[in-house]
Amino acid sequence: MGEGEKAKLLQEVEEALETIRPYLQGDGGNITLLDITDDFVVKVRLEGSCHNCHLSMQTLKGGVEMVVKKTVPQIVEVVAVD
């Protein structure tokens, strides 16, 4: 993936995250986009109450990943890293 394509994807993923960020913040959490790998895996960091929440993986896969993949179909997965 070229730098221009990666920059465009990062912007599109960030815009997708902005649509769900208010819900995370409403529960005392947040999410930060860290990177997109060459094989189209989005790396994020869950923050605040989302970091230690027992439902964080459900939120990540059932909410965040679903919205990101719907908005940016090239993305194959969203993973949380520390």
Secondary structure, 3 states (H helix, E strand, C coil): CCHHHHHHHHHHHHHHHHHHHHHHHHCCEEEEEEEECCCCEEEEEEEEHHHHCCCHHHHHHHHHHHHHHHHCCCCCEEEECC
